[in-house]
Structures are given as structure tokens and as C-alpha cells.
Amino acid sequence: MNKPGGYIDVDRLQAETTLEEAAAKCGLTPDVKGSGPEVRIDCPFGCGGDHCGRKEIAINTDNPQKVFQCHAYQCGFRGNLLALMHGFLTQSLPRGGKLKGDEFQRVKRVLAGTGEPAASPPARQEPEAAGRAVTPSLPSNTPLIDATEPHVRELHNIDDKFIREVAAMNPAAAAYVRRHPCLTSELMTKWRCGYLPNDGGGDKRGWSLRGSILYPVLSEHGKVLAWVGRDVQYEQKEREYQQLSAPERSGKEPPAKHRFPKGFHRGLELFGQHASRLKEPRYRDFIAQHGLIIVEGFNDVIGLDNLGVPALGIMSNRMTDAQGEKIVRFAKQLAGGRVNLMFDCEASGVEGAKEALWFFAERQLDVRLVWSPEMHGCEFNGKQPESITSAKLEMLIQSVAIADRSKRSQNR
């Protein structure tokens, strides 16, 4: 019950209000995809997603505050039901990235039903509406070494400060590396990843990323486009966040596993896309024979590389259209139009794989699943590519090859 004096119990109202009810208070009927603990909608914050059925916003409906995150690579905004309602009402992000002040008070009143009447939010203005045609500029990523700012250029080789010996890392970083056997000193050196110590490694380059495991995203020509930080304390932070009560979570953002630099368009790139990989023994032949293998994460690519299998990572569980088009290009150039999806063998990976399957099938590629929670007698349910053994990977690859031969035989 609301307390006297106009007090509004925001946490209670968020817990009692469904997504659909919140949208209705803002004059909207949301187009919701999915059911159960996670549903998806188009991003209402005016971000760079295409907003045409891609459903960039993932919402945890089991959470009392209906926490969400936008997975469009230009956005990444996250928050609670109040922040989402602000997007419904204004089609924009809160000022300064946080819902507070008059913006917070407005949404709070709408949620409580004591504010302005629900009205349709302003429609987005298309370029033609201004009376002139505008060609939108396409985003791109500039290699660090080619940046105009000296302080950005000097980041291109910060890996010379990385620590790759577990004994020399702090306890959290050492524990993370030990949980991922693919992160040997040799492989981290090869992939230019490693731990940036808390003291910054002797100078200020990459200072804000200290204490993280860093992975480089290289261009197709092998230049560093960005350094992505992995929070080695993420699991602990996530457990502590989940233990908070709904009032304690109010105003707090869920912890983030990876930190992508501001201005870097993740969705344009693939981890492991640098062309020099094709010079490695048997890699070009493997791709020509079996097709491209697409996985989610950095460690998945590195782990399969350790087993002699080239893979490309989308750095998420949801592939963007730009990443998909790049994969289409690679597949046609190198793999006879064949693509094999090996997303994490769990619920989030399944949803991402379904979208990717549809994308590649629409473009008439020969696309297959390497595994799923139900395939192969459920043997790989819950597994990730980085954890697969050489023998099991060989079995999975042969299984796909047998399916390919069977299909070709039927088409004769």
C-alpha cells in the first residue's frame, strides 16, 4: 500500500505491474516475442538497431523490476521497468544515461496512475519527413593505429604489458584463467590476449581496463580495432546482485561480463576474422571441406583453435545482420556456401542459433547445427565449445560431414 503524503512505493509497483500493463500506461501495445522468464521487444530508445522484428531488448520478466538490456551493438542500454517506460514515453534514453530528477518523477507518476494520461509517444521522424532525402552514414571501426587521437593510437600495442603467467596474476584473474584451460600462456600470446595488471603495467595506457582479461578484436587485415575487457570478478558480482532484495536492486544495474569500448561497433566484426589465419596449416582446407564454424565467445574461438579447428565468434549469443552478411561473404568465398552453427548448448544459445539459422537459410546458404541440447542423445546439453575435447569435436564434425554427404546424395 502507498504510504501517506503522496509516497509511491516504486519497487512494489514494478513488481506488481506486468510488461504489457506498463506499456498500456504509456499508450502502447508491445509486440512481444517469447514467453517465460525472458521475452524480447524492439528497442524503444532510438538506438542503432533496425527495430523491424529484431527484438533487441531482452527483458527478465521473473525479476520484480523487469530488468532488461538492449543487445543492439550501438546501444547496450540496460535498466529496469521504469527506464523502459521512459523509452516508451519519449523514444529516447534518459539524460545522462540514468533515470532521475523530473524524468524519474514523470515515469513514477505514470506507473502509479497518478500522472498525465497515457498518450502515444511521438513517432520517429524519417529523413523524408524533413522534406529532403538524407543518406545515413554507415558506422565503421577504425584501427587504433590509424586513429587521429594520439592517446588512442598508443593503445594498439598495449598487449606488451599483459601478464600471461598465472602465478603472476592477482587471485581473481588467476582463478578465471584456470577455469578456462584454453587460456595457456602460449595461446594467450598467439591471440594477443592476457591480464592487464591493476598497476596498469608501468604506464597509463589502457588504465581504465586494468584488472581485466583483455581480448583484441582484429580487422580482416590484422589491425587492432578494440580491446575488450572481461571482468574477472563478474561471477561473484552476479551472485551478490542476485542475492539482493528488490528494494536493494532499485537503481542498480546488473553487472556486465564484458566491457566493449565506447564508439566500437561490435556488431560489425567477428572475433577471429583476420585473414592471416588462413595461412595456418590445414585451416583453408578445413574450411573448404567442412564449412565455416560460428561460435559465440572469445574463449570458444581460442579453444577450438587449440584443437586445430578455425572458428569465428560473434561476441554475443545474438548475431547482428552485419555480422551475418560478413559470414555470408566468407562462406561463399571460402566454404562453398556452408555454415555450421555451434552456439552455446543452452537456452540463450538455442535462441540465437534459431535466428541465425533463419538468416542464413533466407540467403540460401547450406546451414547446419553442429549440436543442440537435444541432439546426440542430449550428450552436450549445457556445454560450450571451449570445453569440448578433441575426440568429441571430431565426432561432431564427422556427424555434420555425414549429413552433408547424405544431402548431396539425395539431391542427385
Stockholm file with secondary structure:
# STOCKHOLM 1.0

chainA/1-412         MNKPGGYIDVDRLQAETTLEEAAAKCGLTPDVKGSGPEVRIDCPFGCGGDHCGRKEIAINTDNPQKVFQCHAYQCGFRGNLLALMHGFLTQSLPRGGKLKGDEFQRVKRVLAGTGEPAASPPARQEPEAAGRAVTPSLPSNTPLIDATEPHVRELHNIDDKFIREVAAMNPAAAAYVRRHPCLTSELMTKWRCGYLPNDGGGDKRGWSLRGSILYPVLSEHGKVLAWVGRDVQYEQKEREYQQLSAPERSGKEPPAKHRFPKGFHRGLELFGQHASRLKEPRYRDFIAQHGLIIVEGFNDVIGLDNLGVPALGIMSNRMTDAQGEKIVRFAKQLAGGRVNLMFDCEASGVEGAKEALWFFAERQLDVRLVWSPEMHGCEFNGKQPESITSAKLEMLIQSVAIADRSKRSQNR
#=GR chainA/1-412 SS CCCTTTCCCHHHHHHHCCHHHHHHHTTCCCCCBCCTTEEEECCCSCCSSCCSSCCCEEEETTSTTCCEEECCTTTCCEECHHHHHHHHHHSSCCGGGSCCHHHHHHHHHHHHTCSSCCCCCCCCCCGGGGTSCCCCCCCCCCCGGGCSSHHHHTTTTGGGGCBCCGGGSCHHHHHHHHHCTTCCHHHHHHTTCEECCTTGGGSSTTGGGTTSEEEEEECTTSCEEEEEEECTTHHHHHHHHHTSCHHHHTTCCCCCSEECCTTCCGGGCCBTCCGGGGGSTTHHHHHHHHCEEEESSHHHHHHHHHTTCCCEECSSSSCCHHHHHHHHHHHHHHSTTEEEECCCSSHHHHHHHHHHHHHHHHTTCEEEESCCSSSGGGTTTTCCGGGCCHHHHHHHHHHHHHHHHHHHHHHC
#=GC SS_cons         CCCTTTCCCHHHHHHHCCHHHHHHHTTCCCCCBCCTTEEEECCCSCCSSCCSSCCCEEEETTSTTCCEEECCTTTCCEECHHHHHHHHHHSSCCGGGSCCHHHHHHHHHHHHTCSSCCCCCCCCCCGGGGTSCCCCCCCCCCCGGGCSSHHHHTTTTGGGGCBCCGGGSCHHHHHHHHHCTTCCHHHHHHTTCEECCTTGGGSSTTGGGTTSEEEEEECTTSCEEEEEEECTTHHHHHHHHHTSCHHHHTTCCCCCSEECCTTCCGGGCCBTCCGGGGGSTTHHHHHHHHCEEEESSHHHHHHHHHTTCCCEECSSSSCCHHHHHHHHHHHHHHSTTEEEECCCSSHHHHHHHHHHHHHHHHTTCEEEESCCSSSGGGTTTTCCGGGCCHHHHHHHHHHHHHHHHHHHHHHC
//
